[in-house]
Amino acid sequence: MSVQTGRLSASGVQTMFDRIAPVYDSMNHVMTAGLDRRWRRITAEAVVRSGHEVLDACCGTGDLAIACARVGGRVTGLDFSERMLERARTKAPELRWVRGDLLELPFEGGSFDAVTVGFGVRNVEDLERALAELRRVLRPGGRIAILEITRPRGALAPFYRLWFDGAVPLIGKLVPGGSAYTYLPASVRRFPGPGELAELMRAAGFGDVRYRLFAGGIVALHAGVAS
């Protein structure tokens, strides 16, 4: 496990998320000044329609899956951290929660009308394989939405470095299990920028790929259609 490079093994990522599950929601709200709720709602509304079969992969404690259900989706939330899923089940026991790996999704091809991933794809060992799996389980014409932290350029870049590289890891150390947030800045640094991620999505079989930036470029929402 190497926190400095932002690279963890699959078991290391699973252990990390098991450990931070109790503080995950509160840290998300602190890191984003509460804007993460709005971003998840916009993500759900971008691709989910009433009656859609929806997969929310890397679902964590379930907030994006719940947002998809509020739009009218029949939602399955998937995560490989059992501690995260325990909290998701408490929030919305009526939804389907499955323990599984994004790199080997336990679903037949073409099972879903829409897939979403919120703040999760940067943690997988093989991004191209993850995108291929998400494409596999989507029906032709199905839609994907990926919400992820990115690195802004321009005027906000110094603030970003001060907040995400300095303040967030420090705050994390003050809460139980939150020392894992020292991993966050490095994981974002190694993750592809918005344009590169869009190209990777196209290579995985998604068309009409577009992205939208929030908070001055700190967060990106990518959306596309299964070709």
C-alpha positions in Angstrom: 0.0 0.0 0.0 1.4 3.4 -0.9 -0.6 6.4 0.3 2.1 8.8 -1.0 1.5 7.8 -4.6 -2.2 7.5 -4.2 -2.1 3.8 -5.2 -3.6 1.1 -3.0 -4.3 -2.5 -3.7 -7.9 -3.6 -4.0 -7.7 -5.1 -0.5 -6.1 -1.8 0.7 -8.9 0.2 -0.7 -11.5 -2.1 0.8 -9.9 -1.9 4.2 -9.6 1.9 4.0 -13.3 2.3 3.2 -14.4 -0.1 5.9 -12.4 2.0 8.3 -13.8 5.4 7.3 -17.4 4.3 6.9 -18.5 5.9 10.2 -17.2 9.3 9.1 -17.7 9.1 5.4 -20.9 11.1 5.1 -19.8 13.9 7.5 -16.4 14.2 5.7 -18.1 14.4 2.3 -20.2 17.3 3.6 -17.3 19.1 5.2 -15.0 18.7 2.1 -17.7 20.1 -0.3 -19.4 22.6 2.1 -22.5 20.5 1.6 -22.6 20.8 -2.2 -22.2 17.1 -2.7 -25.9 16.6 -2.1 -26.7 18.9 -5.0 -24.1 17.3 -7.3 -25.6 13.8 -6.6 -29.1 15.1 -7.4 -27.9 16.6 -10.7 -26.0 13.3 -11.5 -29.1 11.2 -11.0 -31.3 13.6 -13.0 -28.8 13.5 -15.9 -29.3 9.8 -16.7 -32.1 8.3 -14.7 -35.7 8.2 -15.8 -38.8 6.8 -14.0 -38.9 3.0 -14.2 -35.2 2.6 -15.2 -33.2 -0.3 -13.9 -30.2 1.6 -12.3 -26.9 0.4 -11.0 -25.0 2.7 -8.7 -21.5 1.3 -8.6 -19.1 2.1 -5.7 -22.2 3.2 -3.9 -20.6 3.8 -0.5 -23.2 4.7 2.1 -25.8 5.0 -0.6 -26.5 8.7 -1.1 -26.3 8.7 -4.9 -28.3 5.5 -5.1 -31.0 7.1 -3.0 -30.9 10.2 -5.3 -31.4 7.9 -8.3 -34.4 6.2 -6.6 -36.0 9.6 -5.9 -35.9 10.3 -9.7 -37.9 7.1 -10.1 -35.2 4.5 -10.8 -35.3 0.9 -9.5 -31.9 1.0 -8.0 -29.2 -1.6 -7.2 -26.3 -0.2 -5.1 -23.0 -2.1 -5.3 -19.9 -1.7 -3.2 -17.1 -4.0 -1.9 -17.0 -2.4 1.6 -19.5 -4.2 3.8 -19.2 -1.4 6.4 -20.3 1.1 3.8 -23.2 -1.2 2.7 -24.4 -1.6 6.3 -24.9 2.2 6.5 -26.6 2.3 3.1 -29.0 -0.5 4.1 -29.9 1.5 7.2 -30.7 4.6 5.1 -32.8 2.9 2.5 -33.6 -0.8 3.3 -36.1 -0.8 0.4 -33.3 -0.6 -2.2 -31.2 -3.6 -3.3 -27.7 -3.5 -1.9 -25.1 -5.9 -3.3 -21.5 -6.5 -2.2 -19.3 -6.8 -5.3 -16.3 -5.5 -7.3 -16.6 -2.9 -10.0 -14.0 -4.8 -12.0 -16.1 -8.0 -12.0 -19.7 -6.9 -11.8 -22.0 -9.8 -10.8 -24.7 -9.0 -13.4 -25.5 -10.2 -16.9 -24.7 -8.0 -19.8 -27.4 -5.4 -20.7 -29.0 -5.6 -17.2 -29.4 -1.9 -16.7 -30.8 1.2 -18.3 -28.5 3.6 -16.4 -25.3 3.3 -14.3 -23.9 5.9 -12.0 -20.6 6.2 -10.1 -20.1 8.9 -7.5 -16.6 9.6 -6.2 -15.5 6.0 -6.8 -13.8 5.3 -10.1 -10.5 7.0 -9.1 -10.1 4.2 -6.5 -10.1 1.2 -8.9 -6.9 -0.5 -9.9 -7.8 -0.7 -13.6 -9.9 2.2 -14.9 -10.2 0.9 -18.4 -11.5 -2.4 -17.2 -14.0 -0.7 -14.9 -15.4 1.4 -17.8 -15.6 -1.8 -19.9 -17.6 -3.5 -17.1 -20.0 -0.6 -16.8 -20.5 -0.6 -20.6 -21.1 -4.4 -20.5 -24.0 -4.2 -18.0 -25.7 -1.3 -19.8 -28.3 -1.9 -22.5 -27.6 -0.3 -25.9 -28.7 3.3 -25.5 -28.3 3.1 -21.8 -26.7 6.1 -20.0 -23.8 6.5 -17.7 -22.9 9.3 -15.3 -19.6 9.5 -13.4 -19.2 12.2 -10.7 -15.6 12.6 -9.6 -13.1 15.0 -8.0 -10.7 16.6 -10.4 -7.9 19.2 -10.3 -8.9 22.8 -11.3 -6.7 25.1 -13.2 -6.5 28.9 -13.0 -7.6 31.0 -10.1 -9.0 28.2 -7.9 -5.9 26.0 -8.2 -4.1 27.6 -5.1 -7.3 27.3 -3.0 -7.7 23.7 -4.1 -4.2 22.8 -3.1 -4.6 24.5 0.3 -7.9 22.7 1.0 -7.5 19.3 -0.5 -3.8 18.8 0.0 -3.6 20.5 3.4 -6.9 21.0 5.3 -8.8 17.9 4.4 -6.1 15.4 5.5 -5.6 17.4 8.7 -9.4 17.3 9.4 -9.4 13.6 8.6 -6.8 12.9 11.3 -9.1 14.5 13.9 -11.9 12.0 13.4 -12.0 8.3 14.1 -10.6 6.4 11.1 -10.2 9.6 9.1 -6.4 9.4 8.8 -7.2 7.5 5.5 -8.0 10.9 4.0 -4.3 11.5 3.5 -4.9 9.2 0.5 -7.4 11.6 -1.1 -5.0 14.2 -2.6 -2.7 11.7 -4.1 -5.6 9.7 -5.6 -6.9 12.8 -7.3 -3.4 13.8 -8.6 -3.0 10.5 -10.5 -6.5 10.4 -11.9 -7.1 11.4 -15.5 -8.3 15.0 -16.1 -11.8 15.6 -17.5 -10.7 15.5 -21.2 -8.7 12.3 -20.8 -11.5 10.6 -18.9 -13.9 11.5 -21.7 -11.6 9.9 -24.2 -11.3 6.7 -22.1 -15.1 6.5 -21.9 -15.3 6.8 -25.7 -12.7 4.1 -26.1 -14.8 1.9 -23.8 -17.8 2.1 -26.1 -19.7 5.2 -24.9 -20.9 7.9 -27.3 -22.1 11.4 -26.9 -19.6 11.8 -24.0 -19.8 15.2 -22.4 -18.7 16.7 -19.1 -19.7 19.5 -16.8 -17.5 21.1 -14.2 -18.8 22.3 -10.8 -17.3 24.6 -8.1 -14.8 26.2 -10.5 -13.5 22.8 -11.8 -13.0 21.0 -8.6 -15.6 18.3 -9.5 -16.6 16.9 -12.9 -19.7 15.1 -14.1 -19.2 13.0 -17.2 -22.2 11.6 -19.0 -22.4 9.3 -22.1 -24.6 6.8 -23.9 -23.8 3.1 -24.5 -23.1 2.7 -28.2 
